[in-house]
Amino acid sequence: MTKIIPRKAKAWRPTIRSDIPVPENDRISWAPTLKRMKVGDSFLLPKERGRTTIINYGRAHGMKFKMRRTEEGFRCWRVE
């Protein structure tokens, strides 16, 4: 009976390049908007993007936010 010996895989090595630019940052800073909000205020988001960030910001700053899907998109309310 012949024993099959597995081949060693070649080690992966990264290719370093200097001709690729860094993409622009498309993140949104929610802090200025959220700081200005009073209880009962709301704003519209075209997508649900940022939901976790908004909720976490509220927890860290003693605020509470609710988000609901509406016909226009996602609406975020400050509730506390």
mmCIF file of the N, C-alpha and C atoms, coordinates in Angstrom:
data_MODEL
# 
_entry.id   MODEL 
# 
loop_
_atom_site.group_PDB 
_atom_site.id 
_atom_site.type_symbol 
_atom_site.label_atom_id 
_atom_site.label_alt_id 
_atom_site.label_comp_id 
_atom_site.label_asym_id 
_atom_site.label_entity_id 
_atom_site.label_seq_id 
_atom_site.pdbx_PDB_ins_code 
_atom_site.Cartn_x 
_atom_site.Cartn_y 
_atom_site.Cartn_z 
_atom_site.occupancy 
_atom_site.B_iso_or_equiv 
_atom_site.pdbx_formal_charge 
_atom_site.auth_seq_id 
_atom_site.auth_comp_id 
_atom_site.auth_asym_id 
_atom_site.auth_atom_id 
_atom_site.pdbx_PDB_model_num 
ATOM 1   N N  . MET A 1 1  ? 0.850   -1.175 0.000  1.00 0.00 ? 1  MET A N  1 
ATOM 2   C CA . MET A 1 1  ? 0.000   0.000  0.000  1.00 0.00 ? 1  MET A CA 1 
ATOM 3   C C  . MET A 1 1  ? 0.896   1.238  0.000  1.00 0.00 ? 1  MET A C  1 
ATOM 4   N N  . THR A 1 2  ? 0.594   2.185  -0.890 1.00 0.00 ? 2  THR A N  1 
ATOM 5   C CA . THR A 1 2  ? 1.403   3.392  -0.996 1.00 0.00 ? 2  THR A CA 1 
ATOM 6   C C  . THR A 1 2  ? 0.828   4.493  -0.105 1.00 0.00 ? 2  THR A C  1 
ATOM 7   N N  . LYS A 1 3  ? 1.724   5.142  0.561  1.00 0.00 ? 3  LYS A N  1 
ATOM 8   C CA . LYS A 1 3  ? 1.309   6.233  1.433  1.00 0.00 ? 3  LYS A CA 1 
ATOM 9   C C  . LYS A 1 3  ? 1.363   7.546  0.646  1.00 0.00 ? 3  LYS A C  1 
ATOM 10  N N  . ILE A 1 4  ? 0.263   8.314  0.696  1.00 0.00 ? 4  ILE A N  1 
ATOM 11  C CA . ILE A 1 4  ? 0.220   9.589  -0.010 1.00 0.00 ? 4  ILE A CA 1 
ATOM 12  C C  . ILE A 1 4  ? 0.680   10.683 0.953  1.00 0.00 ? 4  ILE A C  1 
ATOM 13  N N  . ILE A 1 5  ? 1.714   11.372 0.539  1.00 0.00 ? 5  ILE A N  1 
ATOM 14  C CA . ILE A 1 5  ? 2.258   12.461 1.348  1.00 0.00 ? 5  ILE A CA 1 
ATOM 15  C C  . ILE A 1 5  ? 1.762   13.784 0.759  1.00 0.00 ? 5  ILE A C  1 
ATOM 16  N N  . PRO A 1 6  ? 1.039   14.581 1.567  1.00 0.00 ? 6  PRO A N  1 
ATOM 17  C CA . PRO A 1 6  ? 0.531   15.854 1.031  1.00 0.00 ? 6  PRO A CA 1 
ATOM 18  C C  . PRO A 1 6  ? 1.672   16.827 0.751  1.00 0.00 ? 6  PRO A C  1 
ATOM 19  N N  . ARG A 1 7  ? 1.509   17.574 -0.333 1.00 0.00 ? 7  ARG A N  1 
ATOM 20  C CA . ARG A 1 7  ? 2.512   18.580 -0.685 1.00 0.00 ? 7  ARG A CA 1 
ATOM 21  C C  . ARG A 1 7  ? 2.366   19.778 0.221  1.00 0.00 ? 7  ARG A C  1 
ATOM 22  N N  . LYS A 1 8  ? 3.468   20.428 0.479  1.00 0.00 ? 8  LYS A N  1 
ATOM 23  C CA . LYS A 1 8  ? 3.431   21.671 1.251  1.00 0.00 ? 8  LYS A CA 1 
ATOM 24  C C  . LYS A 1 8  ? 2.910   22.780 0.340  1.00 0.00 ? 8  LYS A C  1 
ATOM 25  N N  . ALA A 1 9  ? 1.993   23.573 0.848  1.00 0.00 ? 9  ALA A N  1 
ATOM 26  C CA . ALA A 1 9  ? 1.481   24.695 0.077  1.00 0.00 ? 9  ALA A CA 1 
ATOM 27  C C  . ALA A 1 9  ? 2.525   25.800 0.048  1.00 0.00 ? 9  ALA A C  1 
ATOM 28  N N  . LYS A 1 10 ? 2.574   26.502 -1.068 1.00 0.00 ? 10 LYS A N  1 
ATOM 29  C CA . LYS A 1 10 ? 3.492   27.633 -1.159 1.00 0.00 ? 10 LYS A CA 1 
ATOM 30  C C  . LYS A 1 10 ? 3.002   28.733 -0.234 1.00 0.00 ? 10 LYS A C  1 
ATOM 31  N N  . ALA A 1 11 ? 3.933   29.371 0.413  1.00 0.00 ? 11 ALA A N  1 
ATOM 32  C CA . ALA A 1 11 ? 3.580   30.477 1.314  1.00 0.00 ? 11 ALA A CA 1 
ATOM 33  C C  . ALA A 1 11 ? 3.106   31.661 0.481  1.00 0.00 ? 11 ALA A C  1 
ATOM 34  N N  . TRP A 1 12 ? 2.004   32.270 0.899  1.00 0.00 ? 12 TRP A N  1 
ATOM 35  C CA . TRP A 1 12 ? 1.483   33.437 0.206  1.00 0.00 ? 12 TRP A CA 1 
ATOM 36  C C  . TRP A 1 12 ? 2.309   34.651 0.586  1.00 0.00 ? 12 TRP A C  1 
ATOM 37  N N  . ARG A 1 13 ? 2.640   35.432 -0.367 1.00 0.00 ? 13 ARG A N  1 
ATOM 38  C CA . ARG A 1 13 ? 3.398   36.658 -0.120 1.00 0.00 ? 13 ARG A CA 1 
ATOM 39  C C  . ARG A 1 13 ? 2.653   37.821 -0.769 1.00 0.00 ? 13 ARG A C  1 
ATOM 40  N N  . PRO A 1 14 ? 2.427   38.902 -0.009 1.00 0.00 ? 14 PRO A N  1 
ATOM 41  C CA . PRO A 1 14 ? 1.702   40.041 -0.575 1.00 0.00 ? 14 PRO A CA 1 
ATOM 42  C C  . PRO A 1 14 ? 2.536   40.778 -1.610 1.00 0.00 ? 14 PRO A C  1 
ATOM 43  N N  . THR A 1 15 ? 1.852   41.370 -2.561 1.00 0.00 ? 15 THR A N  1 
ATOM 44  C CA . THR A 1 15 ? 2.505   42.194 -3.561 1.00 0.00 ? 15 THR A CA 1 
ATOM 45  C C  . THR A 1 15 ? 2.349   43.643 -3.127 1.00 0.00 ? 15 THR A C  1 
ATOM 46  N N  . ILE A 1 16 ? 3.434   44.323 -2.923 1.00 0.00 ? 16 ILE A N  1 
ATOM 47  C CA . ILE A 1 16 ? 3.405   45.715 -2.475 1.00 0.00 ? 16 ILE A CA 1 
ATOM 48  C C  . ILE A 1 16 ? 3.341   46.616 -3.701 1.00 0.00 ? 16 ILE A C  1 
ATOM 49  N N  . ARG A 1 17 ? 2.370   47.562 -3.667 1.00 0.00 ? 17 ARG A N  1 
ATOM 50  C CA . ARG A 1 17 ? 2.223   48.484 -4.788 1.00 0.00 ? 17 ARG A CA 1 
ATOM 51  C C  . ARG A 1 17 ? 2.136   49.902 -4.258 1.00 0.00 ? 17 ARG A C  1 
ATOM 52  N N  . SER A 1 18 ? 2.634   50.844 -5.039 1.00 0.00 ? 18 SER A N  1 
ATOM 53  C CA . SER A 1 18 ? 2.603   52.243 -4.612 1.00 0.00 ? 18 SER A CA 1 
ATOM 54  C C  . SER A 1 18 ? 1.779   53.110 -5.557 1.00 0.00 ? 18 SER A C  1 
ATOM 55  N N  . ASP A 1 19 ? 1.118   52.537 -6.534 1.00 0.00 ? 19 ASP A N  1 
ATOM 56  C CA . ASP A 1 19 ? 0.384   53.314 -7.531 1.00 0.00 ? 19 ASP A CA 1 
ATOM 57  C C  . ASP A 1 19 ? -1.136  53.308 -7.325 1.00 0.00 ? 19 ASP A C  1 
ATOM 58  N N  . ILE A 1 20 ? -1.606  52.883 -6.151 1.00 0.00 ? 20 ILE A N  1 
ATOM 59  C CA . ILE A 1 20 ? -3.043  52.813 -5.890 1.00 0.00 ? 20 ILE A CA 1 
ATOM 60  C C  . ILE A 1 20 ? -3.403  53.847 -4.823 1.00 0.00 ? 20 ILE A C  1 
ATOM 61  N N  . PRO A 1 21 ? -4.250  54.850 -5.186 1.00 0.00 ? 21 PRO A N  1 
ATOM 62  C CA . PRO A 1 21 ? -4.612  55.891 -4.215 1.00 0.00 ? 21 PRO A CA 1 
ATOM 63  C C  . PRO A 1 21 ? -5.582  55.364 -3.163 1.00 0.00 ? 21 PRO A C  1 
ATOM 64  N N  . VAL A 1 22 ? -5.583  56.004 -2.003 1.00 0.00 ? 22 VAL A N  1 
ATOM 65  C CA . VAL A 1 22 ? -6.506  55.654 -0.925 1.00 0.00 ? 22 VAL A CA 1 
ATOM 66  C C  . VAL A 1 22 ? -7.882  56.197 -1.295 1.00 0.00 ? 22 VAL A C  1 
ATOM 67  N N  . PRO A 1 23 ? -8.947  55.392 -1.218 1.00 0.00 ? 23 PRO A N  1 
ATOM 68  C CA . PRO A 1 23 ? -10.288 55.895 -1.545 1.00 0.00 ? 23 PRO A CA 1 
ATOM 69  C C  . PRO A 1 23 ? -10.756 56.937 -0.530 1.00 0.00 ? 23 PRO A C  1 
ATOM 70  N N  . GLU A 1 24 ? -11.653 57.806 -0.978 1.00 0.00 ? 24 GLU A N  1 
ATOM 71  C CA . GLU A 1 24 ? -12.214 58.830 -0.094 1.00 0.00 ? 24 GLU A CA 1 
ATOM 72  C C  . GLU A 1 24 ? -13.057 58.163 0.981  1.00 0.00 ? 24 GLU A C  1 
ATOM 73  N N  . ASN A 1 25 ? -13.102 58.785 2.149  1.00 0.00 ? 25 ASN A N  1 
ATOM 74  C CA . ASN A 1 25 ? -13.902 58.287 3.257  1.00 0.00 ? 25 ASN A CA 1 
ATOM 75  C C  . ASN A 1 25 ? -15.352 58.697 3.021  1.00 0.00 ? 25 ASN A C  1 
ATOM 76  N N  . ASP A 1 26 ? -16.260 57.715 2.938  1.00 0.00 ? 26 ASP A N  1 
ATOM 77  C CA . ASP A 1 26 ? -17.667 58.038 2.701  1.00 0.00 ? 26 ASP A CA 1 
ATOM 78  C C  . ASP A 1 26 ? -18.498 57.900 3.970  1.00 0.00 ? 26 ASP A C  1 
ATOM 79  N N  . ARG A 1 27 ? -17.837 57.909 5.108  1.00 0.00 ? 27 ARG A N  1 
ATOM 80  C CA . ARG A 1 27 ? -18.557 57.786 6.386  1.00 0.00 ? 27 ARG A CA 1 
ATOM 81  C C  . ARG A 1 27 ? -19.215 59.102 6.744  1.00 0.00 ? 27 ARG A C  1 
ATOM 82  N N  . ILE A 1 28 ? -20.303 59.008 7.460  1.00 0.00 ? 28 ILE A N  1 
ATOM 83  C CA . ILE A 1 28 ? -21.049 60.181 7.892  1.00 0.00 ? 28 ILE A CA 1 
ATOM 84  C C  . ILE A 1 28 ? -20.839 60.359 9.389  1.00 0.00 ? 28 ILE A C  1 
ATOM 85  N N  . SER A 1 29 ? -20.588 61.587 9.812  1.00 0.00 ? 29 SER A N  1 
ATOM 86  C CA . SER A 1 29 ? -20.488 61.859 11.243 1.00 0.00 ? 29 SER A CA 1 
ATOM 87  C C  . SER A 1 29 ? -21.880 62.244 11.730 1.00 0.00 ? 29 SER A C  1 
ATOM 88  N N  . TRP A 1 30 ? -22.460 61.381 12.547 1.00 0.00 ? 30 TRP A N  1 
ATOM 89  C CA . TRP A 1 30 ? -23.804 61.609 13.058 1.00 0.00 ? 30 TRP A CA 1 
ATOM 90  C C  . TRP A 1 30 ? -23.816 62.542 14.262 1.00 0.00 ? 30 TRP A C  1 
ATOM 91  N N  . ALA A 1 31 ? -22.704 62.700 14.944 1.00 0.00 ? 31 ALA A N  1 
ATOM 92  C CA . ALA A 1 31 ? -22.664 63.440 16.206 1.00 0.00 ? 31 ALA A CA 1 
ATOM 93  C C  . ALA A 1 31 ? -23.267 64.839 16.123 1.00 0.00 ? 31 ALA A C  1 
ATOM 94  N N  . PRO A 1 32 ? -22.919 65.696 15.141 1.00 0.00 ? 32 PRO A N  1 
ATOM 95  C CA . PRO A 1 32 ? -23.497 67.048 15.135 1.00 0.00 ? 32 PRO A CA 1 
ATOM 96  C C  . PRO A 1 32 ? -25.027 67.037 15.043 1.00 0.00 ? 32 PRO A C  1 
ATOM 97  N N  . THR A 1 33 ? -25.574 66.167 14.228 1.00 0.00 ? 33 THR A N  1 
ATOM 98  C CA . THR A 1 33 ? -27.034 66.083 14.075 1.00 0.00 ? 33 THR A CA 1 
ATOM 99  C C  . THR A 1 33 ? -27.673 65.569 15.356 1.00 0.00 ? 33 THR A C  1 
ATOM 100 N N  . LEU A 1 34 ? -27.122 64.509 15.921 1.00 0.00 ? 34 LEU A N  1 
ATOM 101 C CA . LEU A 1 34 ? -27.710 63.895 17.106 1.00 0.00 ? 34 LEU A CA 1 
ATOM 102 C C  . LEU A 1 34 ? -27.627 64.797 18.323 1.00 0.00 ? 34 LEU A C  1 
ATOM 103 N N  . LYS A 1 35 ? -26.557 65.581 18.442 1.00 0.00 ? 35 LYS A N  1 
ATOM 104 C CA . LYS A 1 35 ? -26.408 66.516 19.572 1.00 0.00 ? 35 LYS A CA 1 
ATOM 105 C C  . LYS A 1 35 ? -27.496 67.587 19.560 1.00 0.00 ? 35 LYS A C  1 
ATOM 106 N N  . ARG A 1 36 ? -27.892 68.032 18.359 1.00 0.00 ? 36 ARG A N  1 
ATOM 107 C CA . ARG A 1 36 ? -28.890 69.107 18.233 1.00 0.00 ? 36 ARG A CA 1 
ATOM 108 C C  . ARG A 1 36 ? -30.314 68.628 18.456 1.00 0.00 ? 36 ARG A C  1 
ATOM 109 N N  . MET A 1 37 ? -30.549 67.338 18.408 1.00 0.00 ? 37 MET A N  1 
ATOM 110 C CA . MET A 1 37 ? -31.911 66.818 18.486 1.00 0.00 ? 37 MET A CA 1 
ATOM 111 C C  . MET A 1 37 ? -32.496 66.928 19.890 1.00 0.00 ? 37 MET A C  1 
ATOM 112 N N  . LYS A 1 38 ? -33.771 67.289 19.944 1.00 0.00 ? 38 LYS A N  1 
ATOM 113 C CA . LYS A 1 38 ? -34.532 67.301 21.190 1.00 0.00 ? 38 LYS A CA 1 
ATOM 114 C C  . LYS A 1 38 ? -35.492 66.125 21.145 1.00 0.00 ? 38 LYS A C  1 
ATOM 115 N N  . VAL A 1 39 ? -36.017 65.738 22.292 1.00 0.00 ? 39 VAL A N  1 
ATOM 116 C CA . VAL A 1 39 ? -36.980 64.637 22.347 1.00 0.00 ? 39 VAL A CA 1 
ATOM 117 C C  . VAL A 1 39 ? -38.156 64.978 21.436 1.00 0.00 ? 39 VAL A C  1 
ATOM 118 N N  . GLY A 1 40 ? -38.528 64.038 20.570 1.00 0.00 ? 40 GLY A N  1 
ATOM 119 C CA . GLY A 1 40 ? -39.618 64.232 19.615 1.00 0.00 ? 40 GLY A CA 1 
ATOM 120 C C  . GLY A 1 40 ? -39.141 64.613 18.223 1.00 0.00 ? 40 GLY A C  1 
ATOM 121 N N  . ASP A 1 41 ? -37.884 65.089 18.083 1.00 0.00 ? 41 ASP A N  1 
ATOM 122 C CA . ASP A 1 41 ? -37.331 65.423 16.767 1.00 0.00 ? 41 ASP A CA 1 
ATOM 123 C C  . ASP A 1 41 ? -37.032 64.151 15.993 1.00 0.00 ? 41 ASP A C  1 
ATOM 124 N N  . SER A 1 42 ? -37.069 64.257 14.666 1.00 0.00 ? 42 SER A N  1 
ATOM 125 C CA . SER A 1 42 ? -36.735 63.111 13.820 1.00 0.00 ? 42 SER A CA 1 
ATOM 126 C C  . SER A 1 42 ? -36.032 63.593 12.554 1.00 0.00 ? 42 SER A C  1 
ATOM 127 N N  . PHE A 1 43 ? -35.373 62.679 11.878 1.00 0.00 ? 43 PHE A N  1 
ATOM 128 C CA . PHE A 1 43 ? -34.794 62.971 10.571 1.00 0.00 ? 43 PHE A CA 1 
ATOM 129 C C  . PHE A 1 43 ? -34.903 61.728 9.705  1.00 0.00 ? 43 PHE A C  1 
ATOM 130 N N  . LEU A 1 44 ? -34.811 61.940 8.398  1.00 0.00 ? 44 LEU A N  1 
ATOM 131 C CA . LEU A 1 44 ? -34.998 60.874 7.418  1.00 0.00 ? 44 LEU A CA 1 
ATOM 132 C C  . LEU A 1 44 ? -33.663 60.393 6.879  1.00 0.00 ? 44 LEU A C  1 
ATOM 133 N N  . LEU A 1 45 ? -33.513 59.090 6.815  1.00 0.00 ? 45 LEU A N  1 
ATOM 134 C CA . LEU A 1 45 ? -32.340 58.475 6.191  1.00 0.00 ? 45 LEU A CA 1 
ATOM 135 C C  . LEU A 1 45 ? -32.822 57.772 4.929  1.00 0.00 ? 45 LEU A C  1 
ATOM 136 N N  . PRO A 1 46 ? -32.103 57.895 3.814  1.00 0.00 ? 46 PRO A N  1 
ATOM 137 C CA . PRO A 1 46 ? -32.535 57.215 2.603  1.00 0.00 ? 46 PRO A CA 1 
ATOM 138 C C  . PRO A 1 46 ? -32.411 55.690 2.726  1.00 0.00 ? 46 PRO A C  1 
ATOM 139 N N  . LYS A 1 47 ? -31.461 55.234 3.532  1.00 0.00 ? 47 LYS A N  1 
ATOM 140 C CA . LYS A 1 47 ? -31.259 53.805 3.772  1.00 0.00 ? 47 LYS A CA 1 
ATOM 141 C C  . LYS A 1 47 ? -31.091 53.591 5.266  1.00 0.00 ? 47 LYS A C  1 
ATOM 142 N N  . GLU A 1 48 ? -31.074 52.332 5.681  1.00 0.00 ? 48 GLU A N  1 
ATOM 143 C CA . GLU A 1 48 ? -30.938 52.035 7.106  1.00 0.00 ? 48 GLU A CA 1 
ATOM 144 C C  . GLU A 1 48 ? -29.490 52.171 7.574  1.00 0.00 ? 48 GLU A C  1 
ATOM 145 N N  . ARG A 1 49 ? -28.644 52.635 6.730  1.00 0.00 ? 49 ARG A N  1 
ATOM 146 C CA . ARG A 1 49 ? -27.234 52.785 7.039  1.00 0.00 ? 49 ARG A CA 1 
ATOM 147 C C  . ARG A 1 49 ? -27.020 53.696 8.250  1.00 0.00 ? 49 ARG A C  1 
ATOM 148 N N  . GLY A 1 50 ? -26.183 53.271 9.174  1.00 0.00 ? 50 GLY A N  1 
ATOM 149 C CA . GLY A 1 50 ? -25.870 54.083 10.344 1.00 0.00 ? 50 GLY A CA 1 
ATOM 150 C C  . GLY A 1 50 ? -26.709 53.751 11.561 1.00 0.00 ? 50 GLY A C  1 
ATOM 151 N N  . ARG A 1 51 ? -27.629 52.813 11.449 1.00 0.00 ? 51 ARG A N  1 
ATOM 152 C CA . ARG A 1 51 ? -28.537 52.485 12.551 1.00 0.00 ? 51 ARG A CA 1 
ATOM 153 C C  . ARG A 1 51 ? -27.778 52.143 13.831 1.00 0.00 ? 51 ARG A C  1 
ATOM 154 N N  . THR A 1 52 ? -26.830 51.228 13.746 1.00 0.00 ? 52 THR A N  1 
ATOM 155 C CA . THR A 1 52 ? -26.073 50.796 14.929 1.00 0.00 ? 52 THR A CA 1 
ATOM 156 C C  . THR A 1 52 ? -25.271 51.957 15.511 1.00 0.00 ? 52 THR A C  1 
ATOM 157 N N  . THR A 1 53 ? -24.675 52.759 14.654 1.00 0.00 ? 53 THR A N  1 
ATOM 158 C CA . THR A 1 53 ? -23.888 53.904 15.112 1.00 0.00 ? 53 THR A CA 1 
ATOM 159 C C  . THR A 1 53 ? -24.760 54.881 15.886 1.00 0.00 ? 53 THR A C  1 
ATOM 160 N N  . ILE A 1 54 ? -25.955 55.156 15.375 1.00 0.00 ? 54 ILE A N  1 
ATOM 161 C CA . ILE A 1 54 ? -26.862 56.095 16.025 1.00 0.00 ? 54 ILE A CA 1 
ATOM 162 C C  . ILE A 1 54 ? -27.311 55.562 17.383 1.00 0.00 ? 54 ILE A C  1 
ATOM 163 N N  . ILE A 1 55 ? -27.697 54.295 17.425 1.00 0.00 ? 55 ILE A N  1 
ATOM 164 C CA . ILE A 1 55 ? -28.144 53.681 18.678 1.00 0.00 ? 55 ILE A CA 1 
ATOM 165 C C  . ILE A 1 55 ? -27.011 53.702 19.713 1.00 0.00 ? 55 ILE A C  1 
ATOM 166 N N  . ASN A 1 56 ? -25.803 53.341 19.300 1.00 0.00 ? 56 ASN A N  1 
ATOM 167 C CA . ASN A 1 56 ? -24.653 53.332 20.216 1.00 0.00 ? 56 ASN A CA 1 
ATOM 168 C C  . ASN A 1 56 ? -24.298 54.738 20.697 1.00 0.00 ? 56 ASN A C  1 
ATOM 169 N N  . TYR A 1 57 ? -24.403 55.728 19.819 1.00 0.00 ? 57 TYR A N  1 
ATOM 170 C CA . TYR A 1 57 ? -24.154 57.112 20.225 1.00 0.00 ? 57 TYR A CA 1 
ATOM 171 C C  . TYR A 1 57 ? -25.130 57.506 21.332 1.00 0.00 ? 57 TYR A C  1 
ATOM 172 N N  . GLY A 1 58 ? -26.391 57.159 21.141 1.00 0.00 ? 58 GLY A N  1 
ATOM 173 C CA . GLY A 1 58 ? -27.403 57.467 22.146 1.00 0.00 ? 58 GLY A CA 1 
ATOM 174 C C  . GLY A 1 58 ? -27.092 56.837 23.488 1.00 0.00 ? 58 GLY A C  1 
ATOM 175 N N  . ARG A 1 59 ? -26.698 55.577 23.485 1.00 0.00 ? 59 ARG A N  1 
ATOM 176 C CA . ARG A 1 59 ? -26.354 54.890 24.737 1.00 0.00 ? 59 ARG A CA 1 
ATOM 177 C C  . ARG A 1 59 ? -25.186 55.578 25.439 1.00 0.00 ? 59 ARG A C  1 
ATOM 178 N N  . ALA A 1 60 ? -24.195 55.993 24.669 1.00 0.00 ? 60 ALA A N  1 
ATOM 179 C CA . ALA A 1 60 ? -23.004 56.618 25.254 1.00 0.00 ? 60 ALA A CA 1 
ATOM 180 C C  . ALA A 1 60 ? -23.281 58.018 25.798 1.00 0.00 ? 60 ALA A C  1 
ATOM 181 N N  . HIS A 1 61 ? -24.336 58.676 25.293 1.00 0.00 ? 61 HIS A N  1 
ATOM 182 C CA . HIS A 1 61 ? -24.614 60.058 25.681 1.00 0.00 ? 61 HIS A CA 1 
ATOM 183 C C  . HIS A 1 61 ? -25.952 60.229 26.400 1.00 0.00 ? 61 HIS A C  1 
ATOM 184 N N  . GLY A 1 62 ? -26.514 59.135 26.903 1.00 0.00 ? 62 GLY A N  1 
ATOM 185 C CA . GLY A 1 62 ? -27.749 59.221 27.677 1.00 0.00 ? 62 GLY A CA 1 
ATOM 186 C C  . GLY A 1 62 ? -28.975 59.588 26.860 1.00 0.00 ? 62 GLY A C  1 
ATOM 187 N N  . MET A 1 63 ? -28.972 59.246 25.578 1.00 0.00 ? 63 MET A N  1 
ATOM 188 C CA . MET A 1 63 ? -30.112 59.519 24.705 1.00 0.00 ? 63 MET A CA 1 
ATOM 189 C C  . MET A 1 63 ? -30.662 58.187 24.205 1.00 0.00 ? 63 MET A C  1 
ATOM 190 N N  . LYS A 1 64 ? -31.917 58.216 23.732 1.00 0.00 ? 64 LYS A N  1 
ATOM 191 C CA . LYS A 1 64 ? -32.484 57.004 23.159 1.00 0.00 ? 64 LYS A CA 1 
ATOM 192 C C  . LYS A 1 64 ? -33.125 57.356 21.823 1.00 0.00 ? 64 LYS A C  1 
ATOM 193 N N  . PHE A 1 65 ? -32.850 56.529 20.807 1.00 0.00 ? 65 PHE A N  1 
ATOM 194 C CA . PHE A 1 65 ? -33.363 56.758 19.467 1.00 0.00 ? 65 PHE A CA 1 
ATOM 195 C C  . PHE A 1 65 ? -34.146 55.530 19.007 1.00 0.00 ? 65 PHE A C  1 
ATOM 196 N N  . LYS A 1 66 ? -35.163 55.778 18.191 1.00 0.00 ? 66 LYS A N  1 
ATOM 197 C CA . LYS A 1 66 ? -35.927 54.705 17.555 1.00 0.00 ? 66 LYS A CA 1 
ATOM 198 C C  . LYS A 1 66 ? -35.877 54.940 16.056 1.00 0.00 ? 66 LYS A C  1 
ATOM 199 N N  . MET A 1 67 ? -35.788 53.846 15.303 1.00 0.00 ? 67 MET A N  1 
ATOM 200 C CA . MET A 1 67 ? -35.807 53.952 13.849 1.00 0.00 ? 67 MET A CA 1 
ATOM 201 C C  . MET A 1 67 ? -36.918 53.073 13.301 1.00 0.00 ? 67 MET A C  1 
ATOM 202 N N  . ARG A 1 68 ? -37.645 53.616 12.333 1.00 0.00 ? 68 ARG A N  1 
ATOM 203 C CA . ARG A 1 68 ? -38.727 52.878 11.694 1.00 0.00 ? 68 ARG A CA 1 
ATOM 204 C C  . ARG A 1 68 ? -38.680 53.109 10.188 1.00 0.00 ? 68 ARG A C  1 
ATOM 205 N N  . ARG A 1 69 ? -39.090 52.083 9.452  1.00 0.00 ? 69 ARG A N  1 
ATOM 206 C CA . ARG A 1 69 ? -39.194 52.197 7.998  1.00 0.00 ? 69 ARG A CA 1 
ATOM 207 C C  . ARG A 1 69 ? -40.483 52.957 7.671  1.00 0.00 ? 69 ARG A C  1 
ATOM 208 N N  . THR A 1 70 ? -40.388 53.957 6.818  1.00 0.00 ? 70 THR A N  1 
ATOM 209 C CA . THR A 1 70 ? -41.559 54.710 6.373  1.00 0.00 ? 70 THR A CA 1 
ATOM 210 C C  . THR A 1 70 ? -41.595 54.664 4.849  1.00 0.00 ? 70 THR A C  1 
ATOM 211 N N  . GLU A 1 71 ? -42.594 55.284 4.256  1.00 0.00 ? 71 GLU A N  1 
ATOM 212 C CA . GLU A 1 71 ? -42.684 55.312 2.785  1.00 0.00 ? 71 GLU A CA 1 
ATOM 213 C C  . GLU A 1 71 ? -41.522 56.078 2.165  1.00 0.00 ? 71 GLU A C  1 
ATOM 214 N N  . GLU A 1 72 ? -41.008 57.085 2.870  1.00 0.00 ? 72 GLU A N  1 
ATOM 215 C CA . GLU A 1 72 ? -39.910 57.913 2.340  1.00 0.00 ? 72 GLU A CA 1 
ATOM 216 C C  . GLU A 1 72 ? -38.541 57.270 2.512  1.00 0.00 ? 72 GLU A C  1 
ATOM 217 N N  . GLY A 1 73 ? -38.409 56.367 3.474  1.00 0.00 ? 73 GLY A N  1 
ATOM 218 C CA . GLY A 1 73 ? -37.113 55.759 3.808  1.00 0.00 ? 73 GLY A CA 1 
ATOM 219 C C  . GLY A 1 73 ? -37.130 55.358 5.275  1.00 0.00 ? 73 GLY A C  1 
ATOM 220 N N  . PHE A 1 74 ? -36.003 55.486 5.947  1.00 0.00 ? 74 PHE A N  1 
ATOM 221 C CA . PHE A 1 74 ? -35.934 55.171 7.376  1.00 0.00 ? 74 PHE A CA 1 
ATOM 222 C C  . PHE A 1 74 ? -35.937 56.474 8.163  1.00 0.00 ? 74 PHE A C  1 
ATOM 223 N N  . ARG A 1 75 ? -36.793 56.545 9.166  1.00 0.00 ? 75 ARG A N  1 
ATOM 224 C CA . ARG A 1 75 ? -36.883 57.740 10.001 1.00 0.00 ? 75 ARG A CA 1 
ATOM 225 C C  . ARG A 1 75 ? -36.362 57.410 11.391 1.00 0.00 ? 75 ARG A C  1 
ATOM 226 N N  . CYS A 1 76 ? -35.564 58.344 11.916 1.00 0.00 ? 76 CYS A N  1 
ATOM 227 C CA . CYS A 1 76 ? -34.969 58.184 13.247 1.00 0.00 ? 76 CYS A CA 1 
ATOM 228 C C  . CYS A 1 76 ? -35.548 59.261 14.158 1.00 0.00 ? 76 CYS A C  1 
ATOM 229 N N  . TRP A 1 77 ? -36.085 58.846 15.312 1.00 0.00 ? 77 TRP A N  1 
ATOM 230 C CA . TRP A 1 77 ? -36.643 59.754 16.304 1.00 0.00 ? 77 TRP A CA 1 
ATOM 231 C C  . TRP A 1 77 ? -35.802 59.707 17.567 1.00 0.00 ? 77 TRP A C  1 
ATOM 232 N N  . ARG A 1 78 ? -35.653 60.866 18.216 1.00 0.00 ? 78 ARG A N  1 
ATOM 233 C CA . ARG A 1 78 ? -35.090 60.865 19.570 1.00 0.00 ? 78 ARG A CA 1 
ATOM 234 C C  . ARG A 1 78 ? -36.271 60.729 20.513 1.00 0.00 ? 78 ARG A C  1 
ATOM 235 N N  . VAL A 1 79 ? -36.233 59.679 21.356 1.00 0.00 ? 79 VAL A N  1 
ATOM 236 C CA . VAL A 1 79 ? -37.367 59.424 22.239 1.00 0.00 ? 79 VAL A CA 1 
ATOM 237 C C  . VAL A 1 79 ? -37.041 59.691 23.710 1.00 0.00 ? 79 VAL A C  1 
ATOM 238 N N  . GLU A 1 80 ? -35.786 59.817 24.073 1.00 0.00 ? 80 GLU A N  1 
ATOM 239 C CA . GLU A 1 80 ? -35.389 60.158 25.451 1.00 0.00 ? 80 GLU A CA 1 
ATOM 240 C C  . GLU A 1 80 ? -34.163 61.023 25.413 1.00 0.00 ? 80 GLU A C  1 
# 
